[in-house]
Amino acid sequence: MSEVIRIRELSREYRMGEERILALRTVTLDVRRNEYVAIMGPSGSGKSTMMNLLGCLDTPTGGEYWLNGQEVSRLTDDELARVRNREIGFVFQTFNLLPRATALHNVELPLVYAGARVRERRERAVAALERVGLANRLEHRPNALSGGQRQRVAIARALVNDPSILLADEPTGNLDSATSEEIMRVFGDLHAGGQTVIMVTHEPDIAAHAERVVVLRDGRVESDQLTRGAAA
């Protein structure tokens, strides 16, 4: 199967008292392996809901979501947690690093939770940090790193379990424009190396780095287009 993500008629409804809010309305979408997709949309468009569903942090009220050949839209919370740990690497704008832990230990953490042996943890964490250009910062703590370096540590942590998809939520939201470009180069290199990347952003210049841009509006897909930089 060439699709790593297959969504059919996906919906998410919330209730606030007597009010019924349709955050996502029968969305159908495929993402192929090694695609680089940006999801955009104004506030209230459904992009945060889409991110939560794609990341198995929430379950839909209708439709189907298949991730890497498994239907995850009907799994229990415990089953979803196992899928998240195995299939999805998360990158957030706030980095979410442990301030007293070294870069190496921050990246090792998902492997600690997975029960990996000490030697394996270190080897895989070092390899992940090398992928993002931080081989010379293994023992540095977050307060000794720049904002761009901290985000690269967070990206390495997301990669260490070799996930099917890398899911980035406003990954440059806390960074200046020069550092944002630095981080986008990292994502571009990862994509060139075969990683599937899905990024939620409200910034058109950041979305332009992706090869495909999906725009949501009022819970529906308004447009789905290849960018000028996408390969034919």
N, C-alpha and C positions, 0 to 999 in steps of 0.2 A: 504493500500500500504506500503510495507516494505522499498521502496526506498524514501529517502528524496530528492535526486538529480537523475534526469534521463536526460541524454544527448544523442542526436541522430544526427550523421553526422554534428557536430557543426564546423563551419568555421568562421574565421575572416580575412578579407582582408583590407589592408591599401594601400592608394595611395600616393606616394611622387613624385609629378610632373607627369612624364610619367611612372614612375616605379610602378609596382604592387607587393606588398609584401604580401605573404600568411603567416600570423603569426600563424594561426591554421588551420589544414586541416582535415576536416571530422572526428572529434573525437567523438567516442561513449563511454560512461562511465556511470556507475551507482554507487551511494553511498548509502548504506543502513543506516537506523537510528542507531545511536550509534556506527557507524564505526569511526575509527581513521586513517585517510589517510594522507600520506605525498606525495606532488607533487614535483618532482625533475627534473633537466635538466640543461644542460649547458646554457651559455648566448646565447640568440636568439632561444631557444628551444620552446618558446611559453608559458612558465609557468606564466609569468606576465600577458600575455593576458588571459590565462585561469583563473587566479585569478580575473581579472577585470570582466570577464563574469560571473563567479560563484557568485561574490559579487554584481551583477547587477549594476556595475559601467560603463558598456559598453554593447552594443548590438551586436549580431552576424550578419554576412552578409549571413549566411546560416545555416540550421539545426534547431534543436529544443532544448530548455532547459526548463525542468519542475522542479520546486522547490516546494516541499511539496504539490504536486498535482496540482499546477497552472503553466500553460505555461507562462513563463516570457520573452521568447525570442522575443515576438511581442508587448510588452508593451511600452507605451509612457514614456518619462523621468519622468513625475510626478508620474505615476503608479509605475515605478521602484523605485522611492524614497520611496514610501509607503511600498513596499515590503522590501527594505533594512532596514527600521526602525523596521519592524515587525518581520522579519524572520532571519536576519543576524547580528551576532556580530563580529566586526572587531578588530583584535589585530595587531599592527604594531611595527616594531623594534624601532621606534622613540618615543613611548609612547603617544605623543600628549596630554599631560596633561596641564591644565591651571596652570601656576606656582603660582599664588596668591590664588588659591582655595584649600581647604582642600581635603583630599582623599575622604571624604564623598560627598562633593559637586561635585567633578569631576565625581564620579560614578552616582550621581543623574541627571546629565545633560541630558542624553537621555530621562529621564522621564519628565524633565521640558519641553523639546520640544514636548513630547507626550501629555502634558496637564494634567499629573497626579497631584492629590492633594498632599499637603505638607506632610501630615502624611504617605500616601502611598509611596511617594518618599523616605522618610527617612527609612521606614521599609524595603523596597526592596533593597535600597542601602546598608544598614547595613547587610542584609542577604547575598548579593553578596560579600561584603568584608569579611564576616565570611567564605564563601566558599573558599576563596583564602588565608585564614590564617592571615587576617589583622584586626581582630576585635579590637585590641588594638592600632590601628593607624588611627582611624577615623578622628581625628582633625589635623593630621599632613599634612603639605604642601609638595609638591614634593621635595623641596630642603632639607627637613629634613628626606628624605627617601633614602635608598640605591637604586641602579639600579634595583635589583631584586624586591624590594618592589614597585618601580614605575611601573614596568611591571605588577606586580600583581594587582595594582590599575587599570591599563589599561584593564586587563583581567576581573576584576570585572565589570568595566563599560560596557564591551562587553556582559556580562552575564545578566545585570540587566533587560533587556526586555524579558528574557527567549527565546532566539532565537532558530530557528530550527537548524541552523549550526553556529559553531564558526569558523571563517575564520582567520587564523593567517599567516601573511606575514613576513617571516624571523624574528620570534619573539625573537630569541636570538642573532640577528645580532650585537647588541650594548653591549653585556654582555660577561664577562669572562667565562671561562669554568665551574668553580664551580657554578656561578650564573645561567648559562645556564642549568645545571643539576637541580638546584632548580626549575626553571620555567618549565622544562619538567616534573618534578614530579607533579606540579600543573595541567598541561594538562592531565597527566595520571590519576590523581584523578578525574578530571572532566569527563573524558571519562568513568571511572569506575562507576561514578554516573549517567551515561546515556546520557551525552552530545555528540552530533556528532561533531567531530573536523576534520577540513581540514587545513593542514599546508603546506605552500610553503617554501622550504629551499634548499640551495645548499650544506648543510653539511650532509654527510652520517651518522655521529654519532648522529645527531639530528633526521634525518629521521628514524633511527633505533628504536626510541621510539614508532613510530606508529605501528599499526598492519598490515598496507598495504602500499606499496610504488608504486606509479605510476611515471614512468620516461618518460618525453617528449623529443623528439629530432626532429628538423626540423618541428615543428608544429603537430607532430603525436605522438601517444602513442607507445613508443618503448617497454616498459615492464610494467606489472601490476602484482605484486606479493605480497603474504602474507609474513610477516617477521617471523623470528623464534619464536618471542614472541607472535604471534597471537594465539588466542584460536582456537582450531580445530572445 
